Amino acid sequence: MNKLIDWQKIYNYPPIFHIYLTERKRGKSDCKAWSLLESIITNPNVRHAWIRRRWHDSLVASKPFFQDLVHKFAEEHNNLNANHFEVKEQGLFYQGRLRIYFFDLFSYQRARGGIARITFTEIVYEEAIPIDQEFLAVGGKTEQWMFRDLIDSIKRNLTEANAQLKITFLANPYLWSSWFLDVFKNLNKLRKEAEEKKTKNDNSGVLEIIKDEKGIEWLLYLNLVPGSVDPHSLALEERLNPSLVNWDEFMIDEPKKYQIIHAIQDFFFCELGERKKFKKYCLMHFTKNKKETNAELINFCFNLEEKAKSKLKKCLLRSQAQLLTKWVNMLKEEMLYFRDYRSRDWFLELIK
């Protein structure tokens, strides 16, 4: 089986948001970085940004990654020498000019201000899903908030060029409840398609292009076929991952009919279908809901702080332990399901 992915074909699709979710050793980082190098040697005006999560990642991850890559890149181009490039903590220089900027989400004092005068062509967020499955938050600012603030800083001086700024997320499928996947309402269905192709050794992957509520196009490329087989990795592979066992059985695709009964934090407790007996329910993150809700919706809160912060008027305090006990019993009776991976992972955190 040919395990090469035609990345160049995928790059040429028009959406301004691209998400590449593949197993390791599929070339998503190397090929994307290689394409950025190709662009800076052919066009003197393009600038790119390479983003990672933590403040020290530019030095310990991005810098050595590009140092190794530019030597291979120069070997493939007869008119280039590795000395034409210089990789520092702030980014990659080509012929003395900074062309690929290294940023991280939480060292905002390094990134804000000066970058507003630069027009970027593409921003790449590498390792967008953390291997420890923990998205960062600092001072009440979530990772999603920090990423948007960085983008707003980059596009402070709105021009026709940076209005078409392309943003690419590179990630391994460690977690399916990532904030940038919320726009894909049918994520569970796409994952099933990718897993089916994996079992058939079909390397074509799953490609989905959708428009969000504001009409902005997003592309998701999903390929779960593993890369080259490594004997050490193969020998150390878990035969059974207890954190994933059975939980996929409680996932449902988008229900045809549902009614929101009440809210809990960022989630809705919904009744499915129109059954009068043996009713079924699901937990749904609010971003997956297509129905309008109003401030009269009842919101269950676990403490007074949640009640004070809620924008909903009707807030009721409930015992977290009692509610979770009820939900667990409903799971065992096959009455409760999860509409999306955010609600599932939120529930798993609560019952730990």
C-alpha positions in Angstrom: 0.0 0.0 0.0 1.2 3.5 -0.9 1.2 5.4 2.4 2.2 8.7 0.9 -0.4 11.5 1.3 -0.8 14.0 -1.5 -0.4 17.0 0.7 0.1 19.4 -2.1 -3.4 18.6 -3.4 -4.9 19.2 0.0 -3.0 22.5 0.4 -4.7 23.9 -2.7 -8.2 23.6 -1.4 -9.6 27.1 -0.9 -10.9 27.2 2.8 -9.0 29.7 5.0 -9.0 27.2 7.9 -7.3 23.8 7.3 -7.1 21.0 10.0 -4.9 18.0 9.3 -5.6 15.2 11.8 -3.4 12.2 11.2 -1.4 9.6 12.9 2.3 10.2 13.5 4.9 9.8 10.7 2.4 10.9 8.0 4.5 13.9 7.0 2.0 16.6 8.0 4.6 18.8 9.8 7.6 18.1 7.4 5.6 18.7 4.3 3.9 21.8 5.6 7.2 23.3 6.7 8.8 22.3 3.4 6.0 24.1 1.5 6.6 27.3 3.6 10.3 27.1 2.7 9.4 26.8 -1.0 7.2 29.9 -0.8 9.8 32.1 0.9 12.6 31.3 -1.7 10.2 32.0 -4.6 8.4 35.1 -3.3 10.4 37.7 -1.4 7.2 39.2 0.1 5.6 36.3 2.0 5.9 35.9 5.7 4.6 32.9 7.7 4.1 32.2 11.4 4.8 28.8 13.1 3.0 28.5 16.5 3.4 26.1 19.3 1.7 26.0 22.7 4.2 26.7 25.5 6.6 29.6 25.9 9.8 27.5 25.5 8.6 25.6 22.5 10.2 28.0 20.0 13.7 27.2 21.5 13.4 23.5 22.2 11.1 22.4 19.4 10.6 24.8 16.5 14.2 25.8 16.3 15.9 22.3 16.0 13.0 21.1 13.8 13.7 23.8 11.2 17.5 23.6 11.6 17.4 20.0 10.5 14.9 20.6 7.8 16.7 23.5 6.0 19.8 21.2 5.5 17.6 18.6 3.7 15.9 21.4 1.8 19.2 22.9 0.6 20.4 19.5 -0.5 17.4 19.3 -2.8 18.0 22.7 -4.4 21.2 23.1 -6.3 21.1 26.8 -6.2 20.8 26.9 -2.4 23.2 26.5 0.5 22.3 25.8 4.1 24.1 29.0 5.0 21.4 31.0 3.2 19.2 30.2 6.2 19.6 31.0 9.9 17.3 29.7 12.6 17.1 31.6 15.8 14.6 31.5 18.7 12.5 34.3 17.1 12.2 32.4 13.8 13.8 31.4 10.5 15.9 33.9 8.5 16.4 33.6 4.7 19.2 35.8 3.3 19.2 37.9 6.4 15.5 38.6 6.6 13.1 37.0 9.1 10.6 35.1 7.0 9.0 32.5 9.3 8.2 33.8 12.8 8.1 31.5 15.8 5.4 32.3 18.3 3.7 30.6 21.2 0.2 31.3 22.6 1.1 32.4 26.1 4.2 34.6 25.6 1.9 37.3 24.3 4.3 40.1 25.1 6.7 38.8 22.4 4.1 38.6 19.7 1.8 41.6 20.2 2.5 45.1 18.7 5.3 44.6 16.2 3.6 41.8 14.3 0.6 44.1 13.5 2.8 45.8 10.8 3.5 42.5 9.1 1.3 40.8 6.6 1.4 37.0 7.0 0.4 34.6 4.3 -0.1 31.5 6.6 -0.1 30.6 10.2 0.6 27.0 11.2 -0.3 25.8 14.7 1.8 22.6 15.3 0.8 20.0 17.8 -2.6 21.7 18.1 -3.8 18.8 20.3 -1.5 18.2 23.3 -0.3 14.7 23.9 -1.3 15.1 27.6 -4.8 16.1 26.4 -4.7 19.2 28.6 -5.3 22.6 26.9 -3.7 25.4 28.7 -5.4 28.3 30.5 -3.6 31.2 32.2 -5.2 33.9 34.3 -8.7 32.8 33.2 -7.7 33.1 29.5 -8.3 29.8 27.6 -6.2 28.5 24.8 -8.9 29.4 22.3 -9.1 32.9 23.6 -5.3 33.3 23.4 -5.2 32.0 19.9 -7.9 34.3 18.7 -6.2 37.3 20.4 -2.9 36.4 18.6 -4.8 36.3 15.2 -6.5 39.6 16.0 -3.0 41.1 16.7 -1.7 39.8 13.5 -4.6 41.2 11.5 -4.8 44.5 13.4 -4.2 46.4 10.2 -6.8 44.8 7.9 -5.6 44.6 4.3 -6.8 42.6 1.4 -3.8 40.3 1.7 -4.2 39.4 5.4 -8.0 39.1 5.0 -7.2 35.9 3.1 -4.8 34.7 5.8 -4.7 30.9 5.9 -4.6 29.2 9.3 -3.5 25.5 9.5 -3.8 23.2 12.5 -1.5 20.2 12.6 -2.5 17.5 15.1 -2.4 13.9 16.1 -5.7 12.3 17.1 -5.1 12.3 20.9 -8.4 14.0 21.6 -11.6 14.5 19.7 -13.1 17.3 21.9 -10.6 20.0 20.7 -12.1 23.5 20.5 -11.2 24.0 16.8 -13.1 20.8 15.9 -16.4 22.2 17.2 -17.5 23.5 13.8 -17.8 19.9 12.5 -21.2 18.8 13.6 -20.7 15.3 12.1 -17.3 14.6 13.7 -18.3 11.2 15.1 -19.5 10.2 11.6 -16.2 11.3 10.0 -14.2 9.5 12.6 -16.1 6.3 11.9 -15.4 6.7 8.2 -11.7 7.2 8.9 -11.6 4.1 11.2 -13.3 2.0 8.5 -10.7 3.1 5.9 -8.0 2.3 8.4 -9.2 -1.3 8.8 -9.2 -1.6 5.0 -5.7 -0.1 4.7 -7.3 2.6 2.5 -4.9 5.6 2.6 -7.2 8.1 0.9 -8.4 9.5 4.2 -11.5 11.5 4.8 -11.8 15.1 3.6 -14.6 17.4 4.7 -15.3 21.0 3.8 -18.0 22.9 5.6 -19.2 26.4 6.3 -19.7 27.6 9.8 -22.6 29.8 11.0 -20.8 32.9 9.7 -20.3 31.4 6.3 -16.5 30.8 6.8 -15.2 27.7 5.2 -13.2 25.0 7.2 -11.4 22.0 5.9 -10.8 18.8 7.9 -8.5 16.1 6.6 -8.6 12.9 8.7 -6.4 9.9 8.1 -6.0 7.3 10.8 -3.8 4.9 8.8 -0.5 4.6 10.8 2.8 5.7 9.3 5.9 3.5 8.9 5.9 0.6 11.2 8.5 0.8 13.9 9.4 -2.4 15.8 9.9 -0.7 19.1 6.6 1.2 18.9 4.8 -1.9 17.8 6.2 -4.0 20.7 5.2 -1.3 23.2 1.7 -0.7 21.8 -1.2 -1.0 24.3 -3.3 -4.0 23.6 -6.2 -2.3 25.3 -6.5 1.4 26.3 -8.8 1.5 29.3 -9.5 5.2 28.9 -11.2 4.5 25.6 -12.8 1.1 26.1 -16.6 1.1 25.6 -17.0 4.9 25.6 -17.4 5.1 21.9 -20.4 2.9 22.2 -22.2 5.8 23.9 -21.6 8.2 21.0 -24.5 9.0 18.7 -24.6 10.9 15.4 -26.7 14.0 15.1 -30.2 13.2 16.3 -33.1 13.9 13.9 -35.3 15.2 16.7 -34.4 16.4 20.2 -35.7 18.7 22.9 -33.4 20.6 25.3 -34.6 19.9 28.8 -32.0 21.9 30.8 -28.5 23.2 30.7 -25.4 22.3 32.8 -22.4 24.5 32.4 -21.6 24.5 28.7 -23.8 21.5 27.9 -27.4 20.7 27.2 -29.4 17.7 28.6 -31.7 16.7 25.7 -34.5 14.3 25.2 -34.3 12.3 22.0 -37.1 11.5 19.7 -40.8 11.3 20.7 -40.9 8.2 22.8 -43.4 8.0 25.6 -41.8 5.0 27.2 -38.1 3.9 27.5 -37.0 7.5 26.7 -33.5 8.2 25.6 -31.4 11.3 26.4 -28.1 12.8 25.4 -25.5 15.3 26.6 -24.6 17.9 23.9 -22.1 20.8 23.9 -23.8 24.0 23.1 -21.8 24.5 19.9 -23.4 21.4 18.4 -26.9 22.7 19.1 -28.8 24.0 16.1 -31.8 25.2 18.0 -32.4 28.6 19.5 -32.4 28.8 23.3 -33.4 31.7 25.5 -32.6 33.0 29.0 -35.6 31.2 30.5 -33.8 27.8 30.0 -33.2 26.1 33.4 -29.5 25.9 34.2 -28.3 23.4 36.8 -25.3 24.7 38.7 -23.0 22.8 41.1 -21.9 25.9 43.2 -22.7 29.5 43.7 -19.9 30.8 41.5 -21.4 29.0 38.5 -24.8 30.4 39.4 -23.4 34.0 39.6 -21.6 33.7 36.3 -24.4 32.2 34.3 -26.2 34.3 31.8 -29.3 32.3 32.2 -31.9 33.6 34.6 -33.3 30.3 36.0 -30.4 28.7 37.8 -30.9 25.9 40.3 -28.2 24.4 42.6 -27.9 20.7 42.3 -25.7 18.1 44.0 -23.0 17.0 41.6 -22.7 13.6 43.2 -26.5 12.9 42.9 -26.7 14.1 39.3 -23.7 12.0 38.3 -25.1 8.9 40.0 -28.3 9.4 38.1 -26.4 9.7 34.8 -24.3 6.7 35.4 -27.4 4.6 36.1 -28.9 5.9 32.9 -25.8 4.9 31.0 -26.0 1.4 32.3 -29.7 1.3 31.3 -28.7 2.5 27.8 -30.8 5.6 28.2 -28.0 8.2 28.0 -25.7 9.0 25.1 -23.2 11.7 24.1 -23.7 13.8 21.0 -20.1 15.0 20.8 -16.7 14.3 22.2 -16.6 17.5 24.3 -19.6 16.3 26.3 -18.2 12.8 26.6 -14.8 13.9 27.9 -16.4 16.4 30.2 -18.5 13.6 31.7 -15.4 11.4 32.1 -13.6 14.1 34.0 -16.5 14.5 36.4 -16.8 10.9 37.3 -13.1 10.4 38.0 
